[in-house]
């Protein structure tokens, strides 16, 4: 299959020059809309996960690399759900988060928990660069979750409930990963 070649006009559309951007279904909204706040935070989380992956790869942590890569792909799915209003006719065509995605995180949490000693006190991360980067990801995940809760609460977008649950589990998993790396 031949890859589609990008043109400059596809990258620089100038469509956002007046403070608006498009949702997945083409609907235009202001760039300071809560949806774009969530999408920006998800993008930031994915980028920091990439930085954490790079750090872990340099140290030979291949299992964590594969886990984080899978998480990054799931974040793209969550982004698609956030960018698609529940009443959009195209909604049925997009991939959606499932309970299986959440079960996967819970199984990974259990696997890491079983081989990690966790002190019963607050600890600050930073014993190494990798754990500190994963901890930054944990905090961004919490922010993403809070903003999705805000969308669900403000607009009744209950279709994002599984995404909110996924981000809650993700921050737990990242907490355990930090403790394990330290």
Backbone as CSV, one residue per row, in Angstrom:
resi,resn,N_x,N_y,N_z,CA_x,CA_y,CA_z,C_x,C_y,C_z
1,UNK,0.842,-1.164,0.000,0.000,0.000,0.000,0.896,1.239,0.000
2,UNK,0.607,2.144,-0.867,1.382,3.365,-0.995,0.929,4.367,0.060
3,UNK,1.901,4.969,0.747,1.583,5.979,1.747,1.153,7.270,1.071
4,UNK,0.205,7.942,1.703,-0.244,9.232,1.204,0.837,10.270,1.494
5,UNK,1.200,11.018,0.503,2.214,12.036,0.670,1.569,13.310,1.201
6,UNK,2.170,13.860,2.267,1.666,15.103,2.831,2.162,16.292,2.027
7,UNK,1.310,17.271,1.912,1.710,18.521,1.273,1.755,19.594,2.353
8,UNK,2.461,20.670,2.076,2.577,21.763,3.039,1.199,22.276,3.443
9,UNK,0.277,22.369,2.516,-1.055,22.898,2.818,-1.854,21.959,3.724
10,UNK,-1.438,20.683,3.816,-2.114,19.764,4.716,-1.624,19.958,6.157
11,UNK,-0.399,20.417,6.305,0.169,20.649,7.630,-0.184,22.056,8.108
12,UNK,-0.014,23.034,7.252,-0.305,24.427,7.567,-1.580,24.830,6.844
13,UNK,-2.712,24.555,7.501,-4.001,24.835,6.869,-4.465,26.270,7.096
14,UNK,-3.931,26.910,8.115,-4.310,28.259,8.529,-5.735,28.306,9.076
15,UNK,-6.350,27.148,9.260,-7.721,27.086,9.767,-7.847,27.508,11.212
16,UNK,-6.754,27.498,11.955,-6.802,27.893,13.353,-6.308,29.291,13.626
17,UNK,-6.055,30.050,12.588,-5.471,31.385,12.747,-6.385,32.372,13.482
18,UNK,-7.661,32.058,13.575,-8.604,32.968,14.232,-9.106,32.408,15.565
19,UNK,-8.308,31.484,16.135,-8.638,30.987,17.465,-9.655,29.879,17.504
20,UNK,-9.873,29.227,16.378,-10.797,28.096,16.345,-10.107,26.879,15.762
21,UNK,-10.644,25.713,16.066,-10.128,24.467,15.511,-11.308,23.526,15.304
22,UNK,-11.056,22.436,14.610,-12.135,21.501,14.276,-12.081,20.257,15.134
23,UNK,-13.267,19.775,15.484,-13.386,18.471,16.111,-13.319,17.407,15.025
24,UNK,-13.306,16.168,15.427,-13.205,15.036,14.509,-14.311,15.067,13.453
25,UNK,-15.515,15.514,13.838,-16.658,15.533,12.916,-16.737,16.811,12.087
26,UNK,-15.732,17.702,12.221,-15.708,18.933,11.442,-16.287,20.142,12.152
27,UNK,-16.959,19.914,13.270,-17.527,21.029,14.031,-16.397,21.952,14.497
28,UNK,-16.613,23.253,14.328,-15.608,24.248,14.730,-15.910,24.728,16.146
29,UNK,-14.847,24.859,16.943,-14.961,25.386,18.307,-13.756,26.254,18.598
30,UNK,-13.929,27.134,19.596,-12.805,27.978,20.018,-11.696,27.100,20.602
31,UNK,-10.468,27.506,20.419,-9.323,26.733,20.895,-9.235,26.664,22.417
32,UNK,-9.943,27.548,23.118,-9.934,27.490,24.576,-11.107,26.670,25.124
33,UNK,-11.818,25.977,24.241,-12.895,25.071,24.638,-12.300,23.941,25.481
34,UNK,-13.068,23.465,26.445,-12.623,22.399,27.339,-12.171,21.152,26.571
35,UNK,-12.791,20.872,25.440,-12.388,19.716,24.639,-10.924,19.836,24.221
36,UNK,-10.529,21.019,23.785,-9.144,21.197,23.345,-8.177,21.215,24.525
37,UNK,-8.673,21.601,25.704,-7.854,21.479,26.913,-7.528,20.006,27.167
38,UNK,-8.540,19.159,27.087,-8.325,17.729,27.305,-7.418,17.159,26.218
39,UNK,-7.699,17.500,24.970,-6.881,16.982,23.873,-5.423,17.418,24.013
40,UNK,-5.204,18.653,24.439,-3.839,19.139,24.655,-3.152,18.394,25.786
41,UNK,-3.894,18.122,26.856,-3.318,17.378,27.980,-3.024,15.934,27.588
42,UNK,-3.903,15.324,26.800,-3.639,13.962,26.317,-2.399,13.938,25.424
43,UNK,-2.260,14.961,24.594,-1.090,15.086,23.730,0.177,15.237,24.579
44,UNK,0.104,16.072,25.602,1.241,16.263,26.503,1.591,14.952,27.206
45,UNK,0.579,14.228,27.667,0.813,12.947,28.326,1.505,11.975,27.379
46,UNK,1.006,11.885,26.154,1.627,10.993,25.176,3.069,11.363,24.887
47,UNK,3.356,12.663,24.824,4.723,13.124,24.573,5.650,12.800,25.738
48,UNK,5.186,13.042,26.960,6.016,12.717,28.118,6.189,11.210,28.277
49,UNK,5.163,10.444,27.915,5.332,8.985,27.918,6.413,8.585,26.920
50,UNK,6.470,9.275,25.784,7.525,9.020,24.807,8.901,9.322,25.379
51,UNK,9.009,10.403,26.124,10.276,10.751,26.764,10.650,9.698,27.813
52,UNK,9.671,9.261,28.589,9.921,8.200,29.577,10.349,6.909,28.871
53,UNK,9.673,6.586,27.779,10.043,5.388,26.998,11.486,5.464,26.543
54,UNK,11.885,6.616,26.019,13.257,6.776,25.531,14.248,6.551,26.667
55,UNK,13.946,7.101,27.827,14.825,6.929,28.986,14.893,5.459,29.402
56,UNK,13.751,4.798,29.422,13.712,3.384,29.804,14.431,2.508,28.780
57,UNK,14.270,2.820,27.510,14.935,2.054,26.452,16.452,2.156,26.571
58,UNK,16.935,3.338,26.904,18.380,3.533,27.073,18.938,2.641,28.177
59,UNK,18.071,2.281,29.133,18.489,1.444,30.253,18.119,-0.025,30.044
60,UNK,17.558,-0.351,28.868,17.243,-1.740,28.544,15.935,-2.274,29.095
61,UNK,15.035,-1.416,29.507,13.742,-1.849,30.046,12.753,-2.089,28.903
62,UNK,12.838,-3.238,28.264,12.008,-3.516,27.088,10.543,-3.772,27.429
63,UNK,10.258,-4.390,28.576,8.856,-4.621,28.953,8.127,-3.304,29.183
64,UNK,8.771,-2.373,29.860,8.156,-1.075,30.108,7.970,-0.307,28.800
65,UNK,8.931,-0.469,27.890,8.827,0.186,26.580,7.568,-0.285,25.857
66,UNK,7.361,-1.588,25.807,6.185,-2.137,25.124,4.894,-1.704,25.809
67,UNK,4.885,-1.692,27.138,3.704,-1.279,27.899,3.360,0.179,27.609
68,UNK,4.356,1.045,27.663,4.099,2.471,27.433,3.655,2.710,25.997
69,UNK,4.228,1.994,25.056,3.816,2.160,23.664,2.338,1.787,23.493
70,UNK,1.906,0.721,24.149,0.492,0.326,24.087,-0.397,1.405,24.720
71,UNK,0.054,1.965,25.814,-0.696,3.036,26.476,-0.813,4.244,25.552
72,UNK,0.279,4.612,24.891,0.245,5.758,23.969,-0.800,5.535,22.874
73,UNK,-0.876,4.330,22.345,-1.859,4.031,21.302,-3.285,4.154,21.848
74,UNK,-3.489,3.723,23.086,-4.814,3.836,23.694,-5.182,5.295,23.926
75,UNK,-4.202,6.121,24.248,-4.476,7.551,24.424,-4.967,8.196,23.125
76,UNK,-4.483,7.711,21.978,-5.000,8.209,20.695,-6.485,7.870,20.556
77,UNK,-6.870,6.694,21.002,-8.280,6.291,20.943,-9.122,7.203,21.844
78,UNK,-8.621,7.458,23.052,-9.330,8.354,23.970,-9.459,9.738,23.336
79,UNK,-8.383,10.214,22.718,-8.441,11.515,22.044,-9.513,11.548,20.967
80,UNK,-9.644,10.473,20.219,-10.680,10.393,19.197,-12.072,10.471,19.794
81,UNK,-12.253,9.813,20.939,-13.560,9.855,21.595,-13.869,11.257,22.137
82,UNK,-12.853,11.920,22.686,-13.050,13.273,23.201,-13.394,14.228,22.055
83,UNK,-12.738,14.041,20.918,-12.918,14.946,19.778,-14.176,14.649,18.956
84,UNK,-14.948,13.653,19.369,-16.166,13.289,18.640,-17.372,13.458,19.565
85,UNK,-18.169,14.510,19.365,-19.361,14.694,20.202,-20.267,13.456,20.158
86,UNK,-20.974,13.179,21.244,-21.784,11.957,21.316,-22.894,11.885,20.279
87,UNK,-23.363,13.021,19.797,-24.460,13.023,18.831,-23.977,13.064,17.371
88,UNK,-22.672,13.046,17.153,-22.134,13.091,15.784,-22.413,11.781,15.060
89,UNK,-22.834,11.883,13.825,-23.170,10.671,13.069,-21.932,9.810,12.788
90,UNK,-20.743,10.400,12.772,-19.509,9.657,12.516,-19.043,8.865,13.742
91,UNK,-19.670,9.077,14.888,-19.240,8.450,16.137,-19.162,6.939,16.042
92,UNK,-20.074,6.321,15.331,-20.088,4.856,15.246,-18.873,4.315,14.489
93,UNK,-18.218,5.157,13.705,-17.094,4.702,12.878,-15.742,4.747,13.593
94,UNK,-15.670,5.424,14.749,-14.370,5.542,15.406,-14.150,4.397,16.393
95,UNK,-12.889,4.105,16.622,-12.521,3.083,17.608,-12.778,3.662,18.995
96,UNK,-13.201,2.804,19.916,-13.553,3.266,21.254,-12.804,2.462,22.315
97,UNK,-12.627,3.084,23.462,-12.021,2.417,24.611,-12.994,1.345,25.100
98,UNK,-12.459,0.248,25.639,-13.308,-0.842,26.119,-12.903,-1.246,27.536
99,UNK,-13.733,-2.037,28.147,-13.403,-2.599,29.464,-12.115,-3.420,29.385
100,UNK,-11.870,-4.053,28.240,-10.645,-4.839,28.085,-9.396,-3.969,28.249
101,UNK,-9.461,-2.718,27.799,-8.334,-1.803,27.964,-8.073,-1.538,29.449
102,UNK,-9.140,-1.423,30.210,-9.016,-1.178,31.643,-8.514,-2.429,32.358
103,UNK,-9.038,-3.584,31.976,-8.577,-4.848,32.558,-7.087,-5.047,32.286
104,UNK,-6.647,-4.695,31.090,-5.226,-4.798,30.761,-4.388,-3.990,31.756
105,UNK,-4.790,-2.740,32.031,-4.050,-1.914,32.988,-4.071,-2.534,34.379
106,UNK,-5.216,-3.050,34.790,-5.320,-3.663,36.114,-4.408,-4.886,36.231
107,UNK,-4.319,-5.667,35.170,-3.425,-6.831,35.189,-1.969,-6.400,35.270
108,UNK,-1.628,-5.337,34.554,-0.261,-4.813,34.620,0.031,-4.238,36.004
109,UNK,-0.954,-3.551,36.585,-0.799,-3.037,37.946,-0.474,-4.171,38.910
110,UNK,-1.245,-5.238,38.818,-1.053,-6.396,39.712,0.329,-6.996,39.514
111,UNK,0.756,-7.122,38.270,2.072,-7.696,37.963,3.181,-6.859,38.586
112,UNK,3.093,-5.552,38.448,4.122,-4.669,39.003,4.025,-4.620,40.528
113,UNK,2.804,-4.572,41.056,2.605,-4.525,42.504,3.246,-5.721,43.184
114,UNK,3.089,-6.895,42.586,3.602,-8.129,43.186,5.119,-8.155,43.309
115,UNK,5.813,-7.325,42.556,7.273,-7.323,42.661,7.846,-5.966,43.079
116,UNK,7.015,-5.194,43.788,7.441,-3.870,44.211,7.199,-3.687,45.700
117,UNK,8.207,-3.185,46.401,8.053,-2.829,47.804,7.609,-1.366,47.864
118,UNK,6.481,-1.147,48.516,5.947,0.212,48.623,5.917,0.586,50.102
119,UNK,6.676,1.605,50.425,6.722,2.094,51.802,5.389,2.760,52.138
120,UNK,4.894,2.593,53.381,3.613,3.203,53.765,3.751,4.675,54.159
121,UNK,4.373,5.453,53.281,4.538,6.871,53.525,4.691,7.581,52.189
122,UNK,4.499,8.886,52.204,4.670,9.659,50.979,6.148,9.696,50.622
123,UNK,6.429,9.496,49.356,7.814,9.566,48.900,7.870,10.464,47.672
124,UNK,8.965,11.166,47.567,9.178,12.027,46.405,9.975,11.244,45.374
125,UNK,9.557,11.336,44.125,10.290,10.639,43.066,11.565,11.393,42.744
126,UNK,12.422,10.748,42.000,13.630,11.429,41.556,14.904,10.664,41.827
127,UNK,14.778,9.419,42.214,15.996,8.629,42.428,16.734,8.374,41.130
128,UNK,15.993,8.426,40.025,16.620,8.316,38.707,15.732,9.030,37.695
129,UNK,16.310,9.328,36.551,15.596,10.100,35.531,14.348,9.372,35.042
130,UNK,14.453,8.074,34.836,13.309,7.315,34.313,12.120,7.376,35.257
131,UNK,12.353,7.138,36.542,11.235,7.163,37.495,10.647,8.568,37.605
132,UNK,11.492,9.588,37.554,10.989,10.960,37.620,10.118,11.287,36.410
133,UNK,10.533,10.831,35.228,9.732,11.071,34.023,8.390,10.342,34.089
134,UNK,8.401,9.108,34.568,7.145,8.359,34.706,6.245,9.061,35.718
135,UNK,6.825,9.650,36.757,6.019,10.355,37.744,5.381,11.610,37.150
136,UNK,6.092,12.299,36.275,5.491,13.435,35.568,4.276,12.937,34.762
137,UNK,4.421,11.796,34.115,3.305,11.213,33.354,2.118,10.915,34.260
138,UNK,2.399,10.427,35.457,1.331,10.137,36.417,0.537,11.405,36.732
139,UNK,1.231,12.513,36.953,0.517,13.740,37.303,-0.278,14.284,36.118
140,UNK,0.256,14.148,34.927,-0.481,14.613,33.741,-1.711,13.733,33.511
141,UNK,-1.575,12.437,33.775,-2.711,11.526,33.657,-3.836,11.946,34.601
142,UNK,-3.470,12.330,35.809,-4.475,12.804,36.767,-5.176,14.068,36.248
143,UNK,-4.404,14.964,35.647,-4.998,16.191,35.093,-5.967,15.856,33.967
144,UNK,-5.568,14.943,33.092,-6.456,14.519,31.999,-7.757,13.961,32.562
145,UNK,-7.635,13.138,33.574,-8.820,12.551,34.192,-9.740,13.633,34.756
146,UNK,-9.169,14.594,35.472,-9.999,15.669,36.049,-10.741,16.441,34.970
147,UNK,-10.087,16.691,33.859,-10.741,17.465,32.799,-11.824,16.645,32.088
148,UNK,-11.613,15.353,31.972,-12.674,14.513,31.393,-13.864,14.472,32.347
149,UNK,-13.603,14.403,33.645,-14.690,14.464,34.626,-15.454,15.782,34.459
150,UNK,-14.743,16.869,34.210,-15.397,18.171,34.010,-16.307,18.140,32.783
151,UNK,-15.864,17.512,31.698,-16.700,17.409,30.495,-17.937,16.561,30.773
152,UNK,-17.735,15.431,31.448,-18.868,14.556,31.775,-19.874,15.325,32.634
153,UNK,-19.377,16.041,33.619,-20.237,16.788,34.543,-20.947,17.958,33.859
154,UNK,-20.203,18.725,33.071,-20.769,19.932,32.453,-21.721,19.623,31.303
155,UNK,-21.371,18.637,30.490,-22.124,18.406,29.259,-22.861,17.064,29.219
156,UNK,-22.681,16.240,30.239,-23.330,14.941,30.246,-22.774,13.964,29.218
157,UNK,-21.516,14.140,28.863,-20.884,13.261,27.866,-20.456,11.951,28.533
158,UNK,-21.446,11.170,28.901,-21.176,9.916,29.608,-20.402,8.904,28.782
159,UNK,-20.340,9.110,27.461,-19.566,8.183,26.630,-18.076,8.245,26.980
160,UNK,-17.670,9.244,27.759,-16.264,9.363,28.167,-15.984,8.700,29.518
161,UNK,-16.984,8.051,30.102,-16.806,7.433,31.421,-15.712,6.372,31.438
162,UNK,-15.651,5.542,30.405,-14.588,4.529,30.358,-13.219,5.177,30.174
163,UNK,-13.154,6.261,29.435,-11.889,6.976,29.277,-11.431,7.545,30.607
164,UNK,-12.363,8.089,31.369,-12.040,8.612,32.699,-11.535,7.487,33.594
165,UNK,-12.195,6.358,33.549,-11.787,5.205,34.353,-10.403,4.710,33.927
166,UNK,-10.152,4.684,32.627,-8.850,4.257,32.106,-7.744,5.172,32.647
167,UNK,-7.967,6.479,32.597,-6.953,7.425,33.071,-6.735,7.295,34.576
168,UNK,-7.781,6.973,35.314,-7.641,6.731,36.746,-6.743,5.515,36.990
169,UNK,-6.999,4.431,36.277,-6.159,3.228,36.404,-4.739,3.487,35.911
170,UNK,-4.635,4.285,34.854,-3.315,4.584,34.313,-2.457,5.304,35.348
171,UNK,-3.022,6.273,36.042,-2.223,6.986,37.045,-1.814,6.041,38.173
172,UNK,-2.664,5.091,38.533,-2.288,4.076,39.532,-1.126,3.227,39.023
173,UNK,-1.237,2.791,37.788,-0.180,1.973,37.181,1.135,2.745,37.135
174,UNK,1.076,3.999,36.747,2.293,4.814,36.671,2.899,5.030,38.054
175,UNK,2.061,5.185,39.082,2.553,5.277,40.453,3.357,4.035,40.809
176,UNK,2.795,2.869,40.507,3.485,1.614,40.805,4.774,1.481,39.994
177,UNK,4.736,1.918,38.758,5.932,1.855,37.914,7.049,2.725,38.502
178,UNK,6.674,3.912,38.993,7.672,4.792,39.628,8.302,4.084,40.817
179,UNK,7.453,3.540,41.699,7.981,2.860,42.885,8.870,1.691,42.481
180,UNK,8.477,0.965,41.434,9.255,-0.181,40.970,10.609,0.256,40.404
181,UNK,10.627,1.364,39.691,11.875,1.846,39.086,12.827,2.417,40.127
182,UNK,12.289,2.824,41.266,13.143,3.387,42.314,13.599,2.306,43.251
